[in-house]
Amino acid sequence: MKQDKLLLIGGSAGSLQVILSMLAAAGRGYSMPVVVVLHRNNAFESSLEELMASRTQVVIKEVEEKEPVLPGMVYLCPADYHVLFEQDRTFSLDYSERVNFSRPSIDVTFRSAADVYGAGVVAVVLSGGNADGAEGMQYIKARGGFTIVEAPETAEVPYMPQQVLLRMGVDLVVPTEELPELIRGFGRPGHR
Amino acid sequence: METHVIQYEELELLLGDLYARYGYDFTEYSKASLHRRVQRIFSLDNFPSFAEFRYRLQHDSVYFRRFVEEITVNVTEMLRDPGFYRTLRMTILPILATYPFIRIWHAGCSTGEEVYSMAILLKEAGLLKKSLLYGTDINPLVIEKARKGIFPVSQMQKYSENYIQSGGVQDFSSYYTANYHLAKFDSSLTGKMIFSTHNLVSDFSFNEFQLILCRNVLIYFERELQAKVFRLFDYSLENFGYLALGSKESLRFSPIADRYRQVGREKIWRKINEAG
């Protein structure tokens, strides 16, 4: 069976600009579904989706419960909900306790993605001041997924990628300015 | 070291056991979320193997009770999504006010914070004395807490902010008495509440209501079960009654959608036609 692929991007403080450039580089019609888990506060709620759409040309939408996970789409986790994946490649939303003080939590989404997509997962952890994502990355790695962190030296807030690196060896540590090109490459046919 | 990861096949086995042994049917719950909760209690309680976990659940009904408490999500707050409560206050309550008697059902009310929020709104609209608020949940432990009306004082600042944003103009602290770290809500509010266990999966309609609230419960159910619960709500709702859902839930794809019209931008629908 052909392995379904999925690109996960986890970011917190200081990650918005790099997310925008990665999505711009991925462009319209990217070959895998992209799911962005960004810690956000309710204040700039809906404007985020519009901002991302206007700056990147991608087709972006906030995750709705039970909708299918489709390539060519960029999905943004809604404020105040965890996002999970079902075996039939649809999304589920979950309003349970915060994890690492976060909802959506990167760990929660990453673990669930690894349960369903296994080795098809490509996951990136970006700038942030929180340890969210580190455990999820380890879980993804253990199930054969591909793990990438933004290089702490170039990240606006190095703590989050550092926390990943303290726990595990990742597949790639990538300087901020090289992330967009890397993401574009992952979308090409035959890659990995 | 990571403990055993429960496989989806194992989860199915477990759900089959629980249905056969206790009559609780979780088989139509969304699996991703349920899997996460079951994995959590499995790890928390340090089971050496799935087989032992399964055995314990089959043979220890006290432990099963703990299981139900842990796998159901009980996160709630007072006046959550203030915009929603503002709409209730400004648009819905004035219409309910025209009824001689108001019956409201909070389905899946957890520890009751939303029931108390509603009671405050009704009181301020002068409607509480002719209202009855039913709060139900599958989990007996949270129903016990809801009855007491005692919540952590640490939450009150947040609730007070929600209250003001929802259009409240009283002093929010006048609704409770603080004692050390606990806030006990006024008995004039609790007096109009009836709390009871009720399982949306297997229990029937028990009354007719003008307003049913079920927020952030349906996201844990698969489509078919959602449809079944929507039919239960439809059956329990008077004509021209209202159904309120969570901010990420919708009636749109449900079998009852064509008989309901959304009220403004909030997740509130009005029943405009009886079933044919």
HADDOCK unambig.tbl for C-alpha pairs under 7 A between the chains (distance, minus, plus):
assign (segid A and resid 64 and name CA) (segid B and resid 248 and name CA) 6.88 0.50 0.50
assign (segid A and resid 65 and name CA) (segid B and resid 219 and name CA) 6.77 0.50 0.50
assign (segid A and resid 84 and name CA) (segid B and resid 32 and name CA) 6.15 0.50 0.50
assign (segid A and resid 84 and name CA) (segid B and resid 33 and name CA) 6.98 0.50 0.50
assign (segid A and resid 85 and name CA) (segid B and resid 32 and name CA) 6.12 0.50 0.50
assign (segid A and resid 86 and name CA) (segid B and resid 31 and name CA) 6.61 0.50 0.50
assign (segid A and resid 86 and name CA) (segid B and resid 32 and name CA) 5.36 0.50 0.50
assign (segid A and resid 93 and name CA) (segid B and resid 219 and name CA) 6.12 0.50 0.50
assign (segid A and resid 94 and name CA) (segid B and resid 33 and name CA) 6.59 0.50 0.50
assign (segid A and resid 94 and name CA) (segid B and resid 219 and name CA) 6.81 0.50 0.50
assign (segid A and resid 95 and name CA) (segid B and resid 216 and name CA) 6.88 0.50 0.50
assign (segid A and resid 96 and name CA) (segid B and resid 73 and name CA) 5.58 0.50 0.50
assign (segid A and resid 96 and name CA) (segid B and resid 75 and name CA) 5.84 0.50 0.50
assign (segid A and resid 97 and name CA) (segid B and resid 75 and name CA) 6.36 0.50 0.50
